[in-house]
Amino acid sequence: ARFYRELPKVELHAHLNGSVSFVTMEKLINRKPHLNIEKSMTAIGKGQRRTLDECFEVFKVIHKLVNTEEDILMVATDVIREFAADGVKYLELRSTPREEKDTRLTKQSYIETVIRAIQQCKNEGLDIDVRFLVAIDRRNGTEVAMETVKLAEEFMLSSGGQVVGIDLSGDPKVGHGKYLLPALEKAKNCGLKLSLHLSEVPSQLEETDLLLNLPPDRIGHGTFLHPEMGGTQHLVDKVVKNRIPLELCLTSNVKGQTVQNYSQHHFRYWYQLGHPCVICTDDKGVFCTDLSQEYQLAAATFNLSHEAVWKLSQQAVDCIFAEEALKEQLKEKWTKLQPQVL
Ligand code: 5GP
């Protein structure tokens, strides 16, 4: 277990409000006792499973607990510190800006607060670089998506490089990518990188095909892309041709029941193809995991040597959205750490 904790790691798929630890959750619950929320309502423990629909209910509960600037600042700084303590050297956080009339939270102040948290952690001297992806919740449709991209663009230009891209997420059974295409194209044209949840559930093949034409810079999950899972060779070819990295979240997919068990996880398929795969947590709070555990789980399930695991974490550096200079710095960091860790 020590090897996995000491392994320098890159986390590219982490939803802010899904990443809230038990400790932070307790602080939030104490701040809002009138909500009568218990910890068991905000996480899915060991051996437990929920349908994907039930997972989305959990997010609704968490959103009630995180509805002020103060909450967001605490949650974001705690989450960043926890990733740093787990040996994550580079983190891309993603979150859906929310407006809360009761607390006068605006989408603007939501993003500002996350950026403030990133800066605070930098000032603390933590050994982690953090970037932010502004998330589009697919259920909210064309106009909100366009508004989100505009906000992200403004912050990309004003935040000094902290906002680097757009995430498309939210309940995959709601809405359709075709309505979001103009916003995603606009994002791409103004220099925002795109990480899209694609084929997280079956029967999204048409949407996936359409969105792959953009093409996105990274894919979240992609569980049902390949023929063995009801996808098509045509889709696989598109992903391979553009060498679009996949963000793969083992515990999340098994606990959310889109994948039956660990050995059937699509990591196997893509890894065997030699395609860029990045191990991620998705929602370390909700799914009670951390990135070290996810690497260890992948190694145990797919029989990976320490050398292979090292390579996996090293190759993740190539998939980050931050500027080239930081990428080079991280590569040097890995080279320096290799003799100590491996
Ligand atoms: P937030 O954006 O509020 O920081 O994080 C929670 C949100 O992330 C959820 O409401 C949902 O939109 C998105 N999310 C978290 N986990 C998943 C997942 O496994 N699949 C999808 N499609 N969306 C997710």
Residues whose N, C-alpha, C, O or C-beta is under 5 A from the ligand:
A	BS01	5GP	H15 L16 N17 G18 F59 R94 S95 T96 A135 D137 S169 G170 D171 P172 H197 D283
